[in-house]
C-alpha cells in the first residue's frame, strides 16, 4: 500500500464539518543503539486529495528512539502550522508510546519526554490534533527519511578521529577557522539532573544555533561556531540546585539575534522549564538600551538572551 491511504484509519478523509483543511502528518523516528545516533522523518499530505505537501528529515545527534519520535512529532506540527495555522491535523505514527501518551492514555515518566510532549501540546489549540497508531511496516517512507538523515551524518563523522574510549570527541569550530587567542574554547556546566538539564538547556542551545554532538553516560555536548558547551552530571556534583549567588559564574549570556527572536525564545522557553526573571522590567532589565530576556530554569541556572540586531 502507499504511505498515504485515506482508508487506513477510519474511512475517506475529507474536510471537517467546519470546512477546515485537514493535513495528514506521518512521523517516524529512529535511533541506532537506542540511545545512539538518532533522527526523524516527516511527510505531510493533504487530507482530502492525498497530495504531498511537505517533508523534513533531521539528524539529532545521540538520543533515544522515543526522543526522536517526539522531535519528529514537534517538527510535523510546526510544518502543518506553517501550511495552515487553522487546519485540522491527523498524526499517524507506528510509535504506540507517543500516540497513547499524546492521547492522554499513558503516563509520561521521564522528565525529558514530558518536556517534549508539553512542547508538542503547546503548538496547537485543543481539539485541532488527533492521533492514530499505524502498524510497523506501513511507515516505511518516513522511516527511510530518518535513516537517510542518520546515515548521512554518521558518514560525515567517519572521517574524523575517534575519541578515546569513554570520552567525548573534541569539538572543532564549525567554520574551520583557527580559533583566535583568548576566545572561549568551551564551557562545562555541572548539573544535578542530566535529563532535566538536557530538556531545558539543550533546547536553548540548539535554538541559538549550537549543534547537538556526542553523548555519554554522564554528559552531553553541543558545538558552536567557535566554542562548544557541555552539561555533565555525576557523583562529584554537590547539592540539588545551582547557587549562582555564591562566588563563581553567575550566568551565561548569548547573542540571540533580533528583538523578535528574543521575544520568540522567551515565549517558547516556558514549555522547556524556564521562567522569566525581572518581569516588571522586561525587556530592559539590564538598562534602557539593552534589550534582553533573563531566564531561570528549575535548577536555578540563569541565561541572558541579548538582542544584537534591530
C-alpha positions in Angstrom: 0.0 0.0 0.0 1.1 3.6 -0.5 2.0 5.7 2.5 -1.0 8.0 2.2 -4.0 5.8 2.5 -7.3 7.6 3.2 -8.9 4.3 4.2 -6.1 3.3 6.6 -7.7 4.7 9.7 -11.4 5.0 9.6 -12.6 5.8 6.0 -12.1 8.6 3.5 -10.5 11.8 4.8 -12.4 15.0 3.9 -12.6 18.5 5.3 -14.3 18.6 8.7 -17.8 19.8 9.3 -16.5 23.3 9.9 -14.8 23.3 6.4 -11.3 23.5 7.8 -8.5 21.9 5.8 -7.1 18.5 7.0 -3.4 17.7 7.0 -2.2 14.1 7.5 1.3 14.0 9.2 3.3 10.8 9.1 6.2 10.7 11.6 9.0 8.2 12.1 12.0 8.4 14.4 15.0 6.1 14.7 18.0 5.5 16.9 21.0 3.2 16.3 21.7 1.5 19.6 18.8 3.3 21.4 20.4 5.5 22.7 22.7 6.2 19.8 22.7 8.2 16.5 19.1 9.4 16.1 17.0 11.2 13.6 13.5 11.6 12.3 11.5 11.8 9.1 8.2 13.6 8.5 5.8 13.7 5.5 2.7 15.8 5.2 -0.3 15.1 2.9 -3.5 16.9 2.0 -6.2 15.0 3.9 -8.7 15.2 1.0 -6.8 14.6 -2.2 -3.7 12.9 -0.9 -1.2 15.4 -2.4 2.1 15.5 -0.7 2.5 18.9 0.9 5.9 18.9 2.6 8.6 16.8 4.1 11.5 17.1 6.6 14.3 14.9 7.8 16.9 15.7 10.5 19.8 14.2 12.4 19.6 14.8 16.1 22.9 13.6 17.4 22.8 10.8 20.0 19.4 10.1 21.6 16.7 7.5 22.2 14.1 6.3 19.8 11.4 7.9 21.9 13.1 11.3 21.8 13.5 11.0 18.0 9.8 10.2 17.7 8.8 13.2 19.8 11.2 15.5 18.0 9.6 14.3 14.7 6.2 15.0 16.1 7.1 18.5 17.0 8.6 19.1 13.6 5.5 17.8 11.9 3.2 20.0 13.9 5.3 23.0 13.1 5.2 22.2 9.4 1.4 21.8 9.5 1.1 25.1 11.2 3.2 26.8 8.6 0.9 25.5 5.9 -2.3 26.5 7.6 -2.5 27.8 11.1 -6.1 26.7 11.5 -6.0 23.3 9.8 -7.1 20.1 11.5 -4.1 17.8 11.9 -4.1 14.0 11.9 -0.8 12.5 13.3 0.0 8.9 12.1 2.9 7.1 13.8 3.9 3.5 14.5 5.0 4.5 18.0 2.3 3.3 20.3 4.0 5.1 23.2 3.8 8.5 21.6 0.2 8.0 20.3 -1.1 6.8 23.7 0.9 9.5 25.7 -0.3 12.3 23.5 -3.8 11.0 23.6 -3.7 11.2 27.4 -4.0 7.4 27.9 -0.5 6.6 29.2 1.6 8.4 31.8 4.8 10.1 30.8 7.6 9.1 33.3 10.8 10.7 32.1 11.3 14.4 32.5 12.9 14.9 29.1 9.9 13.3 27.4 7.5 15.3 29.5 9.1 18.5 28.2 8.9 17.3 24.6 5.3 16.3 25.0 4.5 19.7 26.6 6.2 21.5 23.7 4.1 19.5 21.2 0.8 20.2 23.0 1.6 24.0 23.1 1.9 24.1 19.3 -1.8 23.7 18.6 -5.2 24.6 20.2 -7.0 21.7 22.0 -9.1 19.7 19.5 -7.1 20.5 16.4 -5.0 17.4 16.5 -6.0 13.7 16.5 -3.6 10.8 16.9 -3.8 7.5 15.0 -1.5 4.5 15.5 -0.4 2.6 12.4 1.3 -0.8 12.2 5.0 -1.1 12.0 6.0 -1.6 8.3 3.4 0.8 7.0 5.5 3.9 7.8 8.4 2.9 5.5 8.8 6.2 3.7 9.3 8.3 6.8 11.5 5.6 8.3 13.7 5.8 5.2 13.9 9.6 5.6 15.0 9.2 9.2 17.6 6.5 8.3 19.0 8.6 5.5 19.5 11.6 7.8 21.3 9.3 10.3 23.4 7.7 7.6 24.5 11.0 6.1 25.5 12.3 9.5 27.4 9.2 10.5 29.2 9.1 7.2 30.2 12.7 7.7 31.7 11.9 11.1 33.5 8.8 10.0 36.4 10.9 8.6 37.1 12.5 12.0 39.4 10.9 14.5 37.7 8.6 17.0 37.7 9.9 20.7 39.4 7.9 23.4 37.1 5.3 25.0 34.7 6.8 27.5 35.3 10.4 26.4 33.5 12.9 24.1 35.4 13.9 20.9 37.0 17.4 21.0 34.7 19.8 19.2 36.1 21.9 16.4 34.9 25.3 15.2 32.2 24.7 12.6 33.7 27.3 10.4 37.0 25.5 10.1 38.9 28.7 11.0 41.7 28.7 13.6 40.3 30.0 16.9 41.7 33.4 17.9 43.8 33.6 21.1 41.7 34.4 24.1 38.5 33.1 22.6 36.4 30.7 24.8 37.2 27.1 23.9 34.4 25.5 25.8 32.1 25.9 28.8 31.3 22.9 31.1 28.2 23.1 33.3 27.7 20.7 36.1 24.1 19.8 36.7 22.2 17.8 39.3 19.8 16.2 36.8 21.1 15.4 33.3 17.8 14.6 31.7 16.1 17.8 33.1 19.1 19.9 32.0 19.1 18.4 28.5 15.4 19.2 28.1 15.8 22.8 29.1 19.4 23.8 28.3 19.8 21.5 25.3 16.7 23.0 23.7 18.0 26.5 24.4 21.5 25.8 22.9 20.0 24.3 19.7 17.6 27.2 19.3 20.7 29.5 19.5 22.5 27.6 16.7 24.6 25.1 18.6 24.6 21.6 17.1 24.0 18.5 19.3 27.1 16.4 19.4 28.4 13.4 21.4 26.6 12.0 24.4 28.0 9.7 27.2 26.7 8.2 30.4 27.1 11.5 32.4 27.1 14.2 29.8 26.0 15.9 26.6 27.9 18.2 24.2 26.8 20.9 21.8 29.1 22.5 19.1 29.1 26.2 18.3 30.9 28.3 15.7 33.9 29.0 18.0 33.3 27.1 21.2 31.3 24.1 22.5 29.1 23.6 25.5 29.0 20.6 27.8 26.5 19.7 30.5 27.6 17.0 32.9 26.3 15.2 36.0 27.9 12.6 38.2 28.8 11.6 41.8 31.0 14.6 42.3 28.1 17.0 42.0 27.2 18.6 45.3 23.7 20.0 46.1 20.4 19.8 44.3 20.5 23.3 42.7 22.9 25.8 41.3 23.9 28.6 43.7 24.6 31.4 41.4 24.8 34.0 44.2 27.9 32.4 45.6 31.4 33.4 44.2 31.8 32.0 40.7 30.0 32.2 37.4 26.6 33.9 37.8 25.0 33.2 34.4 25.6 32.7 30.6 24.7 35.5 28.2 24.1 34.7 24.5 23.7 36.8 21.4 20.2 36.0 20.3 19.8 38.0 17.1 16.8 40.3 16.6 14.4 41.5 19.2 11.7 39.4 17.6 13.8 36.3 18.1 14.4 37.2 21.8 10.7 37.5 22.2 10.1 34.2 20.4 12.6 32.3 22.5 11.3 33.9 25.7 7.7 32.7 24.9 8.8 29.2 23.9 11.2 28.7 26.8 8.3 28.4 29.3 7.5 25.0 27.9 11.1 23.9 28.4 11.4 24.5 32.1 12.4 28.2 32.0 10.7 31.1 33.8 11.2 34.8 33.1 13.1 36.9 35.7 12.6 40.6 36.4 9.3 40.5 34.6 8.3 44.0 35.8 11.4 45.4 34.0 11.4 43.1 30.9 12.8 43.5 28.3 15.0 46.3 29.6 16.0 44.8 33.0 19.7 45.4 32.0 19.2 49.0 31.1 17.2 51.2 28.8 19.4 50.5 25.8 19.9 46.7 26.5 17.1 44.6 25.0 17.4 41.2 26.7 15.5 38.4 28.4 16.7 36.9 31.7 15.6 33.3 32.2 16.0 30.8 35.0 15.4 27.1 34.9 14.2 24.7 37.6 17.8 24.0 38.8 18.4 27.8 39.2 20.7 28.2 36.2 20.3 31.6 34.5 20.8 32.6 30.9 20.5 36.0 29.3 19.4 36.3 25.7 20.6 39.6 24.2 19.2 41.3 21.1 22.2 42.2 19.0 20.1 43.4 15.9 17.4 45.9 15.3 
